[in-house]
């Protein structure tokens, strides 16, 4: 089942209960608008037990979700699985623009924890949410959620997030396969000494995981070269391949 939305986050420990609470509230809001059809159900990231030293997960909902929700925190930009989700969804957005000329809606950002988060990122996220009449993002979603007196402000932010999720789902990018992600580069991890500007940390860099096709890490060969390697999988039509004689260009829909 393709998730209607996918929540990518780096929250662990007791804080995960708050994330699950947020996910349940958002799901209830979306069901209240669209109905209880399973195709409107979302998914929550679970990286527990993932060995990031081995390599990226073979599958992530970021490969086919209709909209991506990012819970911003300082820890998020230090998490390889989280930045991998961003890289995957960013590439899908590029595909849509390249193939159709139409841009997808960017990931839906949510300020989960303001501690250590670049001010500019928080301000931009607040601008996307428009006016909610709450202290958000000065008080993050996690703070509003835990404060009974801030319930009204939390609901306003939640509804704003739901609005953006519905808009993003209507303009979702094409899906990816496990083979497609083999050509991706990951997002740069944010260092603790360079938090003043966050733009540079969204620039693609070589994947820090082991490259299973060549046996060497940090391989940055071109896509074309990768497709022609003797040890690469049999060549099939993909978003990276050019149509052969008698073939038509691939113009898949948002989910297939």
N, C-alpha and C positions, 0 to 999 in steps of 0.2 A: 504494500500500500504506500503510495506517495504521500509524505506528510504535507499537510496544508501549510504548516509552519514548523520550523526547527529552531529550538533555543540552544545556542552555543554559549557555554559559560565555563568559568574556571573556579567555581565555588565548590568547596569541599567541606567535610566535617559537618558540624551542626548547621552551618549556613545552607546546606543543601535542602533542608526542610523548607526554608524560606523560598528557595527557587522552585521547589515542587508546589508550594502554595501559590506562587505567582503564576506558574504554568496552569494550574487548575482554574484560577480566577480568569485568566485570559481565555482558556478553552470554553469556560461557561459563557463569557461575553460573546465569543464568536458563534457558539451554538445558539445563543439567544437571537442572533441576527440572521444566521444562515440555516439553522436547523440542526438536528442531531445526526445527519448523514455522516458515516465514517470517513468520507473523503474530506471532511473539514476538520479532522482530528490532527493535532500536532504531536511533535516528538520532543523529548528532552535529552540533551547530550548526557552520556554516561561513560566517562573515560576510566572508571575504576577498573583496575586489573590490566590496563593497557601498558605494555612495555614499550616506551617510546624509544628505547635504544635499539629495538629490532627494526622498526620501520613504521610508516604510516598505516592506519587501519585499512584493510582491504575495501571496506565500505563505510561511508558516512552519510547520514541523511542530507548533508550539504550537497551531495551529488544530484539529488532529485527533488528536494523540497521546493514547494512553490514560493516560499518566502523564508528568509533567514533572519532570526532575531539574535542580536549580539548583546549580552549582558556585560557592559564595559566595567572593567576593574583593572588595577595595576597588574594583578596576577594574570589577567587574560593574555596580555602581550608577551608574557614569559612562558606560556603554555604551548608546546609544539602541536598538540591536537587541536587547540583552539585556532591558532594561526593557520593551521592546515585547512580547517573549515573555511576560513576567510579566503584563502588562496583558491580553493575549489569553487566557491560561489563567485568570486571575482572573475575567474576564467569563464564560467558559464555566462556571466553578463557580457563579457567580451564577445563570446560566440554569437549571442543574439544580435548585438550591434553590427558585427561583421556580416552576418548572414541575412539579416532583414533590414538593417539600417535603423532599427528602432531600439532605443535603450531600455534596459530593465530598470526596475526600481532598486536602489541600493539596499544593502542590509538594513534592517530596522534596528537602530541603536537605542539602547536603554542604559542609563547611568545606574549601575548596580551598587557601586561603592566609589565614592569620590576620593578616598585616601590615595594619594600618589598618582591620581589621574590627571593628565594634562588639562589645564583650564580651558584651552581652546576646544578640545574634544568634548568636554562637558557642555560648553556654550553652544557648539554646533548641534549637539544632540538635543539640547533644549529648544533650539530654533526649529528643528524638524518637528518637535512635539507641539509647537505653537503655544499659545497661552493656555495654561491649565488651571490658573488661579491657586496654585499650591507653591510650596517652597522648592519644588523640584526645578533644577537638579541640585541646588545647594544642599537640600536633603535628598539623598538618593532614594531609589525605589525600595531598597531593603530597609531603610530607616522609616519611610512612610508606612511600609507594610507592617512593621512591628509596633507602631504607635497607634493605639485605638483612637486617639484624639485626631489623628491625621487621616482617618478613613475616607473622608470626603475628597481630600487631595489625592489620595492613592487611587480612588475610583476614577477620577478625572484623567490621571496619567494613564491608567489601564485602558480606558476607552480611546485615548489618543493613540496608544500603541496598537489597539485593535483596528482603528481606522487605517493606519499605515500598513498593517499586515494585509488587510483586504485589498488595498491599492496595489501592494507589491505582488500579491497572488494573481491578480488580473494581468500582470505584465511579467510573469515569471520567465526566467531564461530556460534554454533547453537542458535536458538531463545529460548526465555523464555516465560512462561505464567505468569499470575498474581499470580497463586498459587505457582509457583516456587520461586518467589521473597520473599515469606513469610518466607523462611528459610535463608535469607541472613543476613549478618552483614554489617554495614555501614563502611565507611572509617573514620579514626580519623581526627577531625578538627585540623587544624594547629594553635597552640597558637602563640601569638605575641612575646613570649620570647624564642621561640625555632625554629628560622628560619635558623639556621646555617646548619642543616641537614634536608633534606626533605624525606629521605627514611622511617623514622619511622612513618611518617604521612600517609603512604600508607598501614599500617598494619590494618587488620580488627579488629573492636571492636564491642561490642553490639550495635544494632540499638537504637538510642535515642528516637525513636517514640514508642507510645503505642502499645503493642502486642494485637491485636484484638482477638486472639484465646484463650488466657488465662486470659485477663483482667489485666495483670500486666506488667509493663514496664521492659526493660532490661532483658528479659527472654533469657537465653543462653542454654536451653536444647538441647540435641543432635538431629540431624536430624531424627534418627531412633525413638527416643521418641516422637518427634512431629508427626510423621506419625501415631503413634499408639494411640494418645490421643482420648478419646471418643468424645470430642467436635471439633475435627479436621474434615475437609471435607472428604467425602467418598474417600477411597484410590483408586487412579487410577494409571495407568502406567505413570511414569515420569522418569526424569533423575536420580532421587534419589531412585527409586524402583528397586528391584532385580526381574529378570524374574521368574515367577512361572512355575509349571510343564507344559511342552508343549509350553511354550512361548519362543520367540526368544529375544535376547538382543536388546535394542533400539539402532539403528545406523541411526539416522536421518541425512538428509542433512543439509547444512548450514542454510536453511530457512524454516524448517518444521518439 
